Amino acid sequence: MKKEYFVGIDTSNYTTSVAVVDRDGELVANLKTPLTVNSGERGLRQSDAVFQHIKNLPPLMDSLAEIVCGGEILAIGVSERPRNLDGSYMPCFLAGVAAAHSLAAGRNIPIFGFSHQCGHIAAAIYSSGASLNGRSFAAIHASGGTTELLRATECDNGFLTELVGGTLDLNAGQVIDRVGVAMGLSFPAGRHIEELALKNKKKIPKRKPPVRGMHFNLSGAENIALSLYREGSDASLTAAFVLDYIGSAIIAACKEYVAVYKDSDFVFAGGVMCNSVIKERIKREIPSSYFAKPEMSSDNAVGVAVLARKRLCK
């Protein structure tokens, strides 16, 4: 009997990703190639991201061909836009959509398009083992491009989501990257900031983030952190402060969410949520918290592969 597979493709602004799950939902492959950002820069133009995806996709698709050789691809899930909003669009996702259609052409393979955000949420639920049983839940998607608190419910097209909170200015990943690059760290700076924060032995200066209901501001964290670094050149203390500030804002918004909606389940997704410092603090203060495994917290295509399987096998 032929093995049967579901393929996921995601071309975010910083990673080219291809994933495979089998008919039973077991992960077969989680392939990624990070995009290159020049030293000292804090991001990529969309044209540069698309160009790098076009270079990265052929070898990844060659690897995919070897993995599924002799088997059958039942469906393809692809990230076609950033979020579940009308008009949500980024050119970088067109590279993945083109690859999905090329793979499906002539093979009668169905293609299901999802948002990048739904892929993140699905990967977090899948890898954490969360059992939500159709209940509404809170989804916190925190990365360089998004820091949002959503009320979510599973549906055929991934998740029905309602934006109820999150940042009103800078995203969590932006703050981390801006402070990291200012301290001479390479982009993306998340891993380096985490390593520095874990080395800190000093008392972290406490600054209360501006929080209004389930919304908050994070731009103050950058200004305070850079001032702190200029005063003492203590990179570890500065890194610890940044993560403490972001964690405080997210926790405050989550507690307000519980007060308003009474939902008890929280799913944390996105690259910032694999940060061990922030994660451990949230776990202590927010019950029923589910986090993606680190390799499925950062950008990946596992989530859209899982959603494609769910869509076909419903």
Protein Blocks (a to p, Z undefined) as FASTA:
>chain_A
ZZdddddddddfkbccdddddfkopafbdcdddddddehiabdcfklmmmmmmmmmmmmm
mmmmmmmgoiacfbdcddfbfbdcehiacfklmmmmmmmmmmmgonlpacddddfklmmm
mmmmmmnopafkhpacddddddfkbccdddddddfkopacddfbdcfkbcfklmmmmmmm
mnopacdfklmmmmmmmmpcbdcdddddddehjaccfklmmmmmmmmmmmnopaklmmmm
mmmmmmmmmmmmmmmmmmmnopabdcdedjklmpmklmmmmmmmmghiacddfklmmgcf
klmmmmmmmmmmZZ
